[in-house]
């Protein structure tokens, strides 16, 4: 065993040895409301139809035409602007990494508001880019002056704007975002709008990016309802997307993932119905949380709600003991002290979650 430790010390990067892996909580036997998943299964008839379609897929062949079919179908579904292009990834995580690879010129940096999605910083550090995190205001809004100063000082190659943000679930002030987009453009960098929670959001940058050649829009179908399928997509002006596409691994999206995506787009009305239920449930949860003594919920445009409680550890453990799993994010950043992140579930799951939280405060 000591020989293996010596070998690891010699061949594994020191920064990797010092890292913590992405944590996934055990959830067996619990109401799982910790990962912003769509809680709805397909109706039985659609399950059977999907099974038949997947059974007919030629899994003995590399994915080629099926991926092109997904790009075409998704482009129609999102109404991709003229002159823009789309590439697919094995989830948006892979596309975040591909952007770091493609933009890793000498001295390159990546900038993002914090607290935010942890993969921006992880990808930057693993790919050798410096990372600059700009703290949000205490109300989880963008700090305009701090963002603009950091952009001028750091001249980042990539600036990520999560829209809405994870884990705070809010949309940013559009006037501040316009200033940031202009500032990054003046520094010859790229802005990436991460719209992972677009099905639940009231605004998007997808159509606006056509007027901004240095803007990319990143999305995933995980929140759409296909978290298990792992399908993300990156959109932007064709010449820019073509460059990023050069570092994409061949056949990075499986034929089964591609066929499941085509099936979902054929039944987009079912997923839209599910999203409408979750948006309605989000408002019901917000109202219920505002009635809980000691709980402070924050505005949400996603399928999650950030709530501050007097003692996050006690509330989290109390909820788990009552069969409900949420996410205690109080240790991720000082601004998140005593904060829990609640995923919006089914109506019954949400009732259980509120009851568990009320009993655990």
Buried (B, 14 or more C-beta within 10 A) or exposed (E): EEEEEEEEEEEEEEEEEEEEEEEEEEEEEBBBBBBBBBBBEBEEEBEEBBEEBBEEBEEEEEBEEBBEBBBEBBBEEBEBBEEBBBBBBBBBBBBBBBBBBBBBEEEBBBBBBBBBBBBBBBBBBBBEBBBBBBBBEEEBBBBBEBBBEBBEEBBBBBBBBBBBBBBBBBBBEEEBBEBBBBBBBEBEBBBBBBBBBBBBBEBBBBEBBBEBBBBBBBBBBBBBBBBEBBBBBBBBBEEBBEEBBEBBEEEBBBBBBBBBBBBBBBBEEBBEEBBEBBBEBBEBBBEBBEEBEEBBBBBBBBBBBBBBBEBBEBBBEBBBEBEBBBBBBBEBBEBBEBBBBBBBBBEEBBBBBBBBBBEBB
